[in-house]
């Protein structure tokens, strides 16, 4: 079984070199050797009914 990785980033506006070198380049590299789960963590994008359920 492959190792798993879970990684995310916060949306901070337009993509820039920091996103590319800090996360995206590594995410692409890891996909061939691990089971990868990537996400964009944006609490404000959730519908209000989802937040209220917590």
N, C-alpha and C positions, 0 to 999 in steps of 0.2 A: 504494500500500500504506500502511496506517495504521502509525503508530509503535506500539511495544509498551511496556507497562509491567509490571514484576514487582514486587510489593510484598507484604510480610507483616507480621504482628505476633505477638508472643509472648503466650500466654494468661497473664494475671496475675490471674485471678479474674473476678468479674462485670464486665460492661460498665459503663463510667462515662462522664461527659462528656469526659474526656480522650481516650478511644477515638473518641468521636463526632467531636469537633472536630479531632483529630489525624490520623485515618485514614479512618474510615468515610464522612464527608461528602465528602472528596476522591475516594475510590474511586467513589462514585456519580456524581460529576461527570465523572470521566475516562472512564467506560464509553461515553459517547456519541461520544467523539472518538478513542479509542485501543483497540487490542486489549489487554485487561487480564487479568492472571493474578494472583489474590490468594490468599494462604494464611495459615494459622495455623501458626506454627513451634513444634511441640511434640515435641521429641526423645523425651520420656518416653512418649509415646503410641504409639510404634512397637513392634511385637511384638519380643521378644528375638531371634527368628530373623532378623529383618531387620537388627538391629544387629550380630549376629555375622557376617553376610555381608560386612561391610566389613572 
